[in-house]
Amino acid sequence: MRSLLSALLLGVTLLPAFAAGEVPVILLAEIYRGQVDVSRYLVSEKLDGVRAIWDGEVLRFRSGNVVPAPAWFIAALPKTPLDGELWLGRGQFERLSGMVRREQPDDAEWRAVRYMIFELPGAPGSFSERAVAIRQLVAQASVPWLAEIGQFPVVDRSELEKRFKTVVAAGGEGLMLHLADAPYVTGRSDVLLKMKPWADAEAAVIAHLPGKGKYLGQLGALRVRTPDGREFALGSGLSDAQRRDPPPLGVTVTYRYRDLTAKGLPRFASFLRIRQE
């Protein structure tokens, strides 16, 4: 009998070979706010990693730029398009981010990196079927740096909350919820939801606001603009080094926040990091 993996991959539409800097069209998550029947979703831990998309030939960041991975890392990947996270472990994002962006990759460092797969771009079938196919594909590859992100069902919101608290208490970022019967889609959709203690978003730096008091002569806050044109000052979360040498104008930064005001502005926004690739 033909395996589920073979059956699904017969229908895969191979991704185009992206030109350098071309942004891959991928699935992006909405925020979970209790708006869905969670029993219809498969759940996984949200990894604090670097998103990487494999088109069967080239591994790229979300930006479209090529991941400078060692040749042996790339050679072991199947010809099937993959979507996942480069990951070192919980709480290791800053270290990982520096490692995977070095033009000359360090083999010893990359031996600790895992490519954690959660989707098969372009594959037919439901997400639950693709999740089984991912497990089969990873088993066939049989290399330690290619792994699946485990998926599990929950019966109700109470179980989801318990799982969430367990993951966060252990140092995890939160959970991801993927609609079990969803076909492969792209763009931002509630087919995929993220559940975190804090929400996060991105905005472009448009001005440097001067500091006062102990920050006199340094950066007081970043003036930022969201993709939908809303502007606000982002001052919390910046280190002393960043106040002396601020993120440059035009860069995109990630910030976290609790919720939104009636005007759509973030409450308790705090700078998290400069968005790289």
Buried (B, 14 or more C-beta within 10 A) or exposed (E): EEEBBEBBBEEBEEBEEBEEEEEBEBBEBBBBEEEBEBEEBBBBBBBBBBBBBBBBEBBBBBBBBBBEBBEEBBEBBBEBBBBBBBBBBBEBBEEBBEBBBEEEBEEEBBEBBBBBBBBBBBBBBBBBBBBBBBBBBBEEBEEEBBBBBEBEEBEEBEBBBEBBEEBBEEEBBBBBBBBBEBEBEEEEBBBBBBBBEBBBBEBBBEEBBEBEEEBEEBBBBBBBBBEEEBEBEBBEBBEEEBBEEBBEEEBBBBBBBEEEEEEEEBEEBBBBBBBBB
